[in-house]
């Protein structure tokens, strides 16, 4: 006769059994799949209403599209901000009439638009270069100041995990409660 040795039951959660979970196959993200092989992003057959060829832009001029309205509501603050920054609308007859027939039909002297919502604006390249140089300088100064703060300790906070302010607030609360496990 063999004697059975009784092993006392373990307390706590039973061990996990590694069994594969039956899952349904992964569904495609989109129902309609594009034929990627037939698409050529460099092709000029794709019509972009806002595209202006570089040879159409006159020498010494920078062009930009500016939002005039959004969802049927005029966006005057945006237009005023661009105008104050030095941008001027391109009107019918400007730039030797290069864009007169390409965009919305307007009367002589009216700004050129696409669907009345986006307008074409221009600025001299010299002014544009000065603005870009100033923006670059300001951005560079901000980065340098932040680097100095991080390296030199000029920030109002410390990054040390042992600092008293970090130790006071970074606590993990634990509690243990006695739980009776039924003996089934």
Buried (B, 14 or more C-beta within 10 A) or exposed (E): EEEEEEEEEEEEEEEEEEEEEEEEEEEEEEEEEEEEEEEEEEEEEEEEEEEBEEEEBEEEBBBEBBEBBEEEEEBEEBBEEBEEEBBEBBBBBBBEEEBBEEBBEBEEEEBBBBEEBBBBBBBEBEEBEEBEEEEEEEEEEEEEEEEEEEEEEEEEEEEEEEEEEEEEEEEEEEEEEEEEEEEE
